[in-house]
Amino acid sequence: MASEFNHVNGLQLIARAHQLVNEGFKWHFRDKSVVTVWSAPNYCYRCGNVASIMNLGEDLNPKFTIFSAVPDDQRAVPGATGRRADYFL
């Protein structure tokens, strides 16, 4: 189904997000017509997943960079200022 959709619409790949993938990215079909990329390591500080970034070069072949969350003891927490950022106003 995805291959047909891609062909009809002149696409080679559907890249999607907003669905947790423990391995950072996941191909959904043998022909690699759909991929999910997840870029939030250790989602909600409890899932233990890795994350990835998909890079496309001039050859349009996706290459993935996998990364883990910063360990808890090395994570910097921004200080609370007591005021809301302007984008919430």
Backbone as a chain_set.jsonl record, in Angstrom:
{"seq": "MASEFNHVNGLQLIARAHQLVNEGFKWHFRDKSVVTVWSAPNYCYRCGNVASIMNLGEDLNPKFTIFSAVPDDQRAVPGATGRRADYFL", "coords": {"N": [[0.816, -1.184, 0.0], [1.869, 1.317, 0.864], [4.016, 1.587, -0.919], [2.679, 1.801, -3.358], [1.269, 4.196, -2.91], [3.45, 5.966, -2.666], [4.527, 5.734, -5.272], [2.396, 6.68, -6.94], [2.31, 9.302, -6.087], [4.786, 10.315, -6.662], [6.864, 9.946, -4.83], [9.684, 8.798, -2.881], [10.031, 8.019, -0.313], [8.369, 7.914, 2.817], [8.702, 9.716, 5.637], [8.178, 9.704, 9.024], [7.05, 10.771, 12.314], [6.437, 11.225, 15.848], [5.675, 8.874, 17.102], [6.631, 6.606, 19.429], [9.691, 4.924, 19.114], [11.656, 2.453, 20.168], [14.218, 1.829, 19.257], [15.108, 4.128, 18.067], [14.776, 4.597, 15.301], [12.658, 3.16, 12.758], [12.087, 0.971, 10.107], [9.23, 0.282, 8.171], [8.392, -1.458, 6.153], [9.547, -4.04, 3.931], [10.559, -2.938, 1.586], [11.442, -0.524, 2.411], [9.872, 1.834, 2.348], [8.582, 3.424, 4.16], [9.454, 5.13, 7.09], [9.826, 5.53, 10.591], [10.961, 8.035, 12.687], [12.392, 8.749, 15.76], [13.138, 11.198, 18.069], [13.571, 11.732, 20.774], [15.379, 10.892, 23.392], [15.149, 8.452, 26.029], [12.37, 8.849, 26.649], [10.053, 10.833, 28.407], [11.583, 10.52, 30.658], [11.598, 7.862, 31.415], [11.274, 5.744, 29.608], [13.543, 4.565, 28.522], [14.481, 4.435, 25.92], [16.49, 4.832, 22.908], [17.393, 7.528, 20.683], [17.134, 9.112, 17.421], [18.514, 10.821, 14.559], [17.676, 11.547, 11.289], [19.594, 11.784, 8.451], [19.816, 13.199, 5.246], [21.668, 13.023, 2.4], [23.054, 14.339, -0.681], [22.689, 12.129, -2.283], [20.325, 11.13, -1.433], [20.049, 8.926, 0.216], [19.046, 7.725, 3.255], [20.726, 8.235, 6.328], [21.32, 7.335, 9.635], [21.8, 8.815, 12.782], [22.356, 7.687, 15.918], [21.5, 8.295, 19.299], [21.813, 8.512, 22.887], [20.158, 9.348, 25.996], [21.291, 11.993, 28.143], [23.04, 11.108, 31.063], [21.337, 11.04, 34.247], [22.754, 12.28, 36.383], [24.306, 14.11, 35.061], [22.704, 15.854, 33.755], [21.574, 19.086, 33.134], [19.366, 21.223, 34.786], [17.233, 23.765, 33.934], [17.073, 26.884, 35.656], [14.36, 28.016, 37.69], [12.481, 30.849, 37.0], [10.172, 31.947, 37.764], [8.58, 33.365, 36.083], [6.546, 33.344, 33.159], [7.47, 32.223, 29.918], [7.461, 34.308, 26.992], [6.143, 33.105, 24.84], [4.002, 31.74, 25.899], [2.127, 33.585, 26.43]], "CA": [[0.0, 0.0, 0.0], [2.729, 2.51, 0.931], [4.781, 1.678, -2.17], [1.766, 2.314, -4.382], [1.052, 5.609, -2.588], [4.67, 6.69, -3.04], [4.635, 5.744, -6.735], [1.357, 7.562, -7.489], [2.585, 10.681, -5.683], [6.152, 10.692, -7.017], [7.697, 9.939, -3.628], [10.54, 7.637, -2.656], [10.053, 7.684, 1.108], [7.56, 8.642, 3.787], [9.373, 9.79, 6.941], [7.187, 10.135, 9.994], [7.498, 10.876, 13.705], [5.363, 11.266, 16.848], [5.358, 7.541, 17.611], [7.839, 6.112, 20.089], [10.422, 3.787, 18.549], [12.723, 2.208, 21.142], [15.511, 1.75, 18.576], [15.414, 5.433, 17.48], [14.089, 4.646, 14.007], [12.147, 1.845, 12.363], [11.535, 0.785, 8.765], [7.96, -0.428, 8.329], [8.169, -2.438, 5.098], [10.798, -4.569, 3.371], [11.074, -2.04, 0.543], [11.876, 0.703, 3.096], [9.099, 2.952, 1.811], [8.11, 4.233, 5.289], [10.314, 5.059, 8.268], [9.497, 6.377, 11.736], [12.153, 8.558, 13.35], [12.063, 9.244, 17.098], [14.312, 11.985, 18.453], [13.569, 12.057, 22.204], [15.919, 9.753, 24.144], [14.572, 8.193, 27.35], [11.137, 9.633, 26.621], [9.404, 11.065, 29.71], [12.556, 10.105, 31.681], [11.298, 6.529, 31.935], [11.102, 4.699, 28.58], [14.818, 3.897, 28.264], [14.727, 4.327, 24.479], [17.465, 5.706, 22.263], [16.786, 8.439, 19.717], [17.919, 9.216, 16.196], [18.334, 11.9, 13.592], [17.844, 11.042, 9.93], [20.3, 12.714, 7.568], [19.725, 12.908, 3.815], [22.679, 13.7, 1.599], [22.674, 14.565, -2.074], [22.278, 10.851, -2.875], [19.006, 10.852, -0.853], [20.048, 7.705, 1.02], [19.008, 8.109, 4.665], [21.713, 7.739, 7.289], [20.781, 7.642, 10.95], [22.682, 9.017, 13.926], [21.667, 7.214, 17.119], [22.059, 8.849, 20.527], [21.142, 8.202, 24.149], [19.924, 10.483, 26.886], [22.36, 12.374, 29.065], [22.785, 10.497, 32.374], [20.653, 11.925, 35.198], [23.682, 13.077, 37.191], [24.97, 15.1, 34.208], [21.683, 16.67, 33.105], [21.369, 20.407, 33.73], [17.968, 21.635, 34.858], [17.169, 25.229, 33.911], [16.555, 27.495, 36.87], [13.007, 28.573, 37.616], [12.492, 32.304, 37.162], [8.894, 32.381, 38.29], [7.768, 34.041, 35.071], [6.289, 32.549, 31.963], [8.092, 32.672, 28.674], [6.536, 35.097, 26.184], [5.336, 32.313, 23.915], [2.799, 31.256, 26.572], [1.205, 34.714, 26.641]], "C": [[0.869, 1.261, 0.0], [3.528, 2.685, -0.352], [3.925, 2.241, -3.287], [1.502, 3.802, -4.162], [2.258, 6.443, -3.012], [4.787, 6.814, -4.554], [3.649, 6.742, -7.347], [1.675, 9.026, -7.215], [4.015, 11.13, -5.951], [7.095, 10.773, -5.831], [8.573, 8.694, -3.595], [10.42, 7.13, -1.227], [9.04, 8.534, 1.856], [8.317, 8.567, 5.101], [8.378, 10.385, 7.918], [7.777, 10.158, 11.396], [6.266, 10.808, 14.615], [4.837, 9.885, 17.214], [6.654, 6.965, 18.161], [8.393, 4.881, 19.377], [11.627, 3.567, 19.461], [14.109, 2.206, 20.528], [15.911, 3.072, 17.931], [14.803, 5.633, 16.11], [13.644, 3.236, 13.645], [11.611, 1.9, 10.937], [10.286, -0.068, 8.9], [7.68, -1.478, 7.262], [9.514, -2.886, 4.543], [11.411, -3.638, 2.338], [11.52, -0.686, 1.101], [11.183, 1.945, 2.532], [8.577, 3.881, 2.9], [9.067, 4.028, 6.458], [9.75, 5.979, 9.35], [10.801, 6.747, 12.42], [11.713, 9.144, 14.687], [13.289, 9.936, 17.666], [14.318, 12.421, 19.916], [14.092, 10.854, 22.986], [15.308, 9.666, 25.539], [13.308, 9.026, 27.555], [10.456, 9.654, 27.986], [10.277, 10.6, 30.877], [12.29, 8.699, 32.215], [11.241, 5.422, 30.898], [12.39, 3.963, 28.244], [15.169, 3.734, 26.796], [15.902, 5.182, 24.042], [16.705, 6.575, 21.268], [17.652, 8.489, 18.473], [17.594, 10.49, 15.436], [18.575, 11.28, 12.227], [18.486, 12.131, 9.084], [20.139, 12.251, 6.128], [20.783, 13.714, 3.092], [22.169, 13.909, 0.187], [22.212, 13.282, -2.755], [20.895, 10.397, -2.389], [18.911, 9.511, -0.138], [20.077, 8.094, 2.491], [20.119, 7.445, 5.472], [21.246, 8.219, 8.658], [21.899, 7.787, 11.973], [21.871, 8.654, 15.164], [22.318, 7.856, 18.34], [21.186, 8.501, 21.722], [20.928, 9.474, 24.948], [21.175, 10.774, 27.708], [22.051, 11.706, 30.408], [22.2, 11.516, 33.356], [21.613, 12.826, 35.962], [24.438, 14.121, 36.374], [23.988, 16.068, 33.551], [21.512, 17.985, 33.856], [19.886, 20.74, 33.678], [17.938, 23.153, 34.873], [16.565, 25.763, 35.204], [15.164, 28.064, 36.658], [13.078, 30.07, 37.884], [11.188, 32.811, 37.741], [8.042, 33.128, 37.274], [7.631, 33.143, 33.859], [7.041, 33.117, 30.781], [7.034, 33.363, 27.814], [5.656, 34.253, 25.275], [4.12, 31.69, 24.573], [1.774, 32.363, 26.775], [0.315, 34.928, 25.459]], "O": [[0.625, 2.177, -0.786], [3.701, 3.808, -0.826], [4.388, 3.065, -4.076], [1.511, 4.582, -5.114], [2.109, 7.493, -3.637], [5.11, 7.887, -5.065], [4.034, 7.559, -8.184], [1.346, 9.895, -8.022], [4.417, 12.209, -5.515], [8.025, 11.579, -5.828], [8.249, 7.672, -4.199], [10.674, 5.956, -0.955], [8.871, 9.719, 1.569], [8.549, 7.477, 5.625], [7.805, 11.446, 7.668], [8.864, 9.633, 11.636], [5.192, 10.383, 14.191], [3.675, 9.745, 17.596], [7.649, 6.851, 17.446], [7.667, 3.932, 19.08], [12.523, 4.409, 19.516], [15.082, 2.545, 21.202], [16.966, 3.139, 17.3], [14.356, 6.734, 15.789], [14.178, 2.25, 14.152], [10.793, 2.755, 10.599], [10.277, -1.038, 9.658], [6.8, -2.317, 7.455], [10.51, -2.175, 4.677], [12.634, -3.552, 2.22], [11.93, 0.195, 0.345], [11.819, 2.966, 2.273], [8.17, 5.005, 2.607], [9.443, 2.9, 6.777], [9.259, 7.069, 9.057], [11.638, 5.889, 12.699], [10.775, 9.939, 14.743], [14.362, 9.338, 17.741], [15.001, 13.384, 20.266], [13.351, 9.901, 23.223], [14.991, 10.685, 26.152], [13.198, 9.8, 28.506], [10.305, 8.619, 28.634], [9.767, 10.319, 31.962], [12.7, 8.369, 33.328], [11.165, 4.252, 31.271], [12.341, 2.846, 27.729], [16.071, 2.965, 26.462], [16.268, 6.142, 24.72], [15.511, 6.375, 21.043], [18.77, 7.972, 18.464], [16.563, 11.131, 15.64], [19.56, 10.569, 12.026], [17.988, 13.254, 9.01], [20.302, 11.071, 5.821], [20.794, 14.943, 3.161], [20.995, 13.682, -0.103], [21.428, 13.334, -3.702], [20.359, 9.4, -2.874], [17.81, 9.011, 0.091], [21.032, 8.728, 2.938], [20.405, 6.258, 5.315], [20.829, 9.366, 8.817], [22.825, 6.977, 12.019], [20.824, 9.247, 15.424], [23.543, 7.952, 18.414], [19.992, 8.234, 21.59], [21.453, 10.535, 24.613], [22.007, 9.894, 27.931], [20.902, 11.735, 30.85], [22.525, 12.702, 33.302], [21.325, 14.004, 36.169], [25.148, 14.944, 36.951], [24.403, 17.0, 32.863], [21.327, 17.992, 35.073], [19.234, 20.559, 32.65], [18.557, 23.771, 35.74], [15.654, 25.159, 35.771], [14.835, 28.538, 35.571], [13.664, 30.504, 38.876], [11.095, 33.964, 38.163], [6.902, 33.488, 37.569], [8.485, 32.303, 33.577], [7.226, 34.327, 30.659], [5.85, 33.038, 27.901], [4.532, 34.649, 24.968], [3.267, 31.15, 23.868], [0.666, 32.102, 27.244], [-0.518, 35.834, 25.469]]}, "num_chains": 1, "name": "protein.A"}
